[in-house]
Amino acid sequence: MMSHCLQTALLLLWGISVLSVSLSSQAGLTVEAEPGDDVTLWCEHSLTLSSYLFWLKQTNNSAPVCIACKYYSVSSSSSKPCNFIAESNRSVMGVNSTFSSLTITAVNLSDSGLYYCSTLEGKFMIFSTTTYLQIRENKGVSSKTPDESEEGLSLTALITMLAHCFI
């Protein structure tokens, strides 16, 4: 009999394989911004139990990257940062009982991509509709080069860390 942790990890891996196919066909919102703008993205959820909430980003055909995480307590209506994902000073996540927001300050070209939030409810990850953030290129504005590392945590690393939480 598989442990709860292993079942959760396998479910997450299966979800990722389905996710790469379903995200491209999901209707979502497109948000356009200029370099230097502050942008806030929103998603709706319906938590009935305390849970982890995640914001993920995907570019081109890359694997999703977890860029923000909070643990929301339904009983106290409060949230706290996840200890397994470092908080960014440019990407700030807000959570309440029905909505989650992600505010990115001073966006640049490398912030362009597909964003979505998810909740971990029991053994299941529930994904939101997507928002595509398009940063318009301005002449004379420098951006991150493609070979610079992406800020965030890969979904594979996230699954590994979550697995350790359940042990």
C-alpha positions in Angstrom: 0.0 0.0 0.0 1.4 3.4 -1.1 2.0 6.1 1.5 -0.1 9.2 1.4 3.0 11.2 0.5 3.8 9.0 -2.5 0.2 9.1 -3.7 0.2 12.9 -3.5 3.5 13.1 -5.5 2.2 10.7 -8.2 -1.0 12.7 -8.4 0.9 16.0 -8.8 3.1 14.4 -11.5 0.0 13.2 -13.4 -1.5 16.7 -13.0 1.5 18.3 -14.5 1.4 16.0 -17.6 -2.3 16.9 -18.1 -1.6 20.6 -17.3 0.8 21.1 -20.2 -2.0 20.0 -22.6 -4.9 21.7 -21.0 -3.4 25.1 -20.3 -2.9 26.0 -23.9 -6.6 25.3 -24.6 -8.0 27.1 -21.5 -9.7 30.4 -22.2 -8.1 33.1 -20.1 -7.5 36.8 -19.8 -4.6 38.7 -21.4 -3.1 41.6 -19.5 -0.7 44.0 -21.3 1.7 46.2 -19.5 4.7 48.5 -20.2 8.1 47.8 -18.6 8.3 49.4 -15.2 4.5 49.1 -14.5 3.1 47.4 -11.4 0.6 44.6 -12.4 -1.9 42.7 -10.2 -3.3 39.4 -11.3 -6.3 37.8 -9.7 -7.8 34.4 -9.4 -10.9 33.1 -7.6 -11.0 30.0 -5.5 -13.4 28.5 -2.9 -11.6 27.2 0.1 -13.6 25.3 2.7 -10.6 24.0 4.5 -7.2 25.5 5.3 -4.8 25.0 2.3 -1.7 26.0 0.4 -2.3 28.4 -2.5 0.3 28.7 -5.3 0.9 31.1 -8.2 2.6 29.5 -11.1 4.2 30.9 -14.3 4.8 29.1 -17.5 6.6 30.5 -20.6 6.7 28.9 -24.1 6.7 25.2 -23.6 8.6 25.2 -20.3 7.6 23.4 -17.2 5.5 25.5 -14.8 7.5 27.4 -12.1 6.0 28.1 -8.7 6.7 31.8 -8.0 4.6 32.4 -4.8 3.0 30.4 -2.1 0.9 31.1 1.0 -0.9 28.9 3.5 -4.4 30.1 4.2 -6.1 29.3 7.4 -9.9 29.3 7.0 -10.5 29.3 10.8 -8.5 32.4 11.5 -8.9 34.1 8.0 -5.2 34.7 7.8 -2.3 33.6 5.6 1.3 33.0 6.2 4.2 32.4 3.7 5.2 28.9 2.8 8.5 27.9 4.4 9.6 26.0 1.3 9.4 28.9 -1.2 11.4 32.1 -0.7 9.2 35.2 -1.0 10.2 37.6 -3.7 10.4 41.4 -3.1 9.0 41.9 -6.6 6.1 39.3 -6.6 3.8 39.7 -3.6 0.9 37.3 -3.1 -2.3 38.2 -1.2 -5.0 35.7 -0.1 -8.5 35.8 1.4 -11.3 33.3 1.6 -12.3 33.7 -2.1 -9.5 35.4 -4.0 -5.8 35.3 -4.5 -3.8 38.1 -6.0 -0.2 38.3 -7.3 1.3 41.8 -7.6 4.4 42.1 -9.7 6.2 45.4 -9.3 8.3 47.0 -12.0 7.6 44.4 -14.6 10.1 43.7 -17.4 10.1 41.5 -20.5 11.0 38.4 -18.6 7.8 38.7 -16.7 5.8 37.9 -19.8 4.1 34.5 -19.6 1.1 32.4 -18.6 0.1 32.8 -14.9 -2.4 30.8 -12.9 -3.0 29.9 -9.3 -3.8 26.6 -7.7 -4.9 25.3 -4.4 -3.9 22.0 -2.7 -7.1 20.5 -1.5 -6.5 17.1 0.1 -4.9 14.9 -2.5 -5.9 17.2 -5.4 -4.4 20.4 -6.9 -7.2 22.6 -8.2 -6.0 25.0 -11.0 -7.6 28.4 -11.9 -8.2 29.9 -15.3 -5.1 31.4 -16.8 -4.0 35.0 -17.3 -1.4 35.7 -20.0 0.8 38.7 -19.1 2.3 40.4 -22.1 5.0 43.0 -21.5 5.3 45.4 -24.5 8.9 46.0 -25.5 10.0 49.6 -25.2 13.1 50.8 -27.1 15.9 51.6 -24.8 14.6 49.5 -21.9 17.0 46.7 -20.9 15.6 43.4 -19.9 16.9 40.2 -18.4 18.9 38.1 -20.9 17.4 34.6 -21.8 20.3 32.8 -20.1 19.6 34.4 -16.7 18.0 32.1 -14.2 14.2 32.3 -13.8 13.1 33.5 -10.3 11.0 30.9 -8.6 10.9 27.2 -7.9 10.4 24.5 -10.5 7.3 22.3 -10.0 9.6 19.3 -9.7 11.4 20.9 -6.7 8.0 22.0 -5.3 6.7 18.4 -5.4 9.9 17.2 -3.7 9.5 19.7 -0.9 5.8 19.0 -0.5 6.6 15.3 -0.2 9.0 16.1 2.7 6.2 18.0 4.4 3.9 14.9 4.4 6.6 12.6 5.9 
